[in-house]
């Protein structure tokens, strides 16, 4: 039983790490405020799968960094 749980957790991490990296670079490219928060939100075990659809559906409405050029 312990081996199955460890294997499932490893499988989840194998899927979540690349997705979190993609989310980080997408948030950075869009100039969103604090892209690390979205990156770490995806990395939370099991809950990260909830963050991905929420991020994808609301990424156009998320707060952006203020530009320095006025």
C-alpha positions in Angstrom: 0.0 0.0 0.0 2.8 2.4 0.8 4.5 1.8 -2.5 1.2 2.6 -4.3 0.9 5.9 -2.5 4.5 6.9 -3.1 4.1 6.0 -6.8 0.9 8.1 -7.1 2.6 11.0 -5.4 5.6 10.8 -7.7 3.3 10.6 -10.7 1.4 13.7 -9.6 4.7 15.6 -9.2 5.9 14.5 -12.6 2.8 16.1 -14.1 2.5 19.1 -11.8 6.1 20.4 -12.1 6.1 20.9 -15.9 2.6 22.5 -15.7 3.8 24.9 -12.9 6.8 25.9 -15.0 4.5 26.6 -18.0 2.2 28.6 -15.7 5.1 30.7 -14.4 6.4 31.6 -17.8 2.9 32.4 -19.1 2.3 34.6 -16.1 5.7 36.3 -16.5 5.1 36.8 -20.3 1.7 38.4 -19.6 3.2 40.7 -17.1 1.0 39.5 -14.2 1.7 40.6 -10.7 3.6 38.0 -8.7 3.9 35.1 -11.1 5.5 33.0 -8.4 2.2 32.8 -6.6 0.6 31.1 -9.5 3.6 28.8 -10.0 3.5 27.7 -6.4 -0.3 27.3 -6.4 0.0 24.7 -9.1 2.7 22.9 -7.1 0.5 22.3 -4.1 -0.1 18.5 -4.1 -3.5 17.6 -5.4 -4.9 21.1 -5.1 -2.7 22.3 -7.9 -5.0 20.5 -10.4 -7.8 22.9 -9.2 -5.5 26.0 -9.7 -4.7 25.2 -13.3 -8.3 25.5 -14.7 -8.9 28.6 -12.5 -5.7 30.2 -13.8 -6.4 29.4 -17.4 -10.0 30.8 -17.2 -9.1 34.0 -15.4 -5.6 34.8 -16.7 -6.8 37.8 -18.8 -8.4 39.4 -15.7 -5.6 38.9 -13.2 -3.8 41.9 -11.8 -0.8 43.1 -13.9 2.4 44.7 -12.8 2.5 48.5 -13.3 4.7 49.6 -16.1 7.5 51.9 -15.2 7.3 53.9 -18.4 4.8 56.8 -17.9 
